[in-house]
Amino acid sequence: MHDFDTIDIKILSTLQRDANTTIKDIADKVGLSTNACWKRIKSFEDKGVIKGRVTLINARSMGFNLIAFVNIKAAEHSEEWNETFKKAVLSIPQVIEFYRLSGSVDYIIKVLLPNIEGFEIFYKLLTSKVKIVEVSTSFAVSEFRNTSAVPLPLPLNATGSAA
């Protein structure tokens, strides 16, 4: 965890909203010189705070109208099965998120699909690549929040405590 001051938080917040914001515009907004602002951003990149910059595309505009959350119970828990399963899932481009879980479900996969027929194709493809004990899928009916923005910490004040 890094210690962030108020200016750091403002810079990161601005970049999360729009990565195309110029360094000059960010510097003006946070009250730094362009060079000082650039150095902070470069430091965030060097430390891995900023992993990359992307363009967010509206999934519906590309024909992806169905979001599926696929819960998987593993057929076994060997390293070989886990690696085979991981490779199978990662080879499917419609998978946009993929996690191993604790609890009664072993994995959850978030999939963007055009329609229910697309889900059937995804399901057949996945189950043809690896043996699975149980699959349970939920489909999103309404979307209330969809963001890639990370909640930013409260900045530290001069005494080192949260402002």
Disulfide bonds with the S-S distance in Angstrom:
none
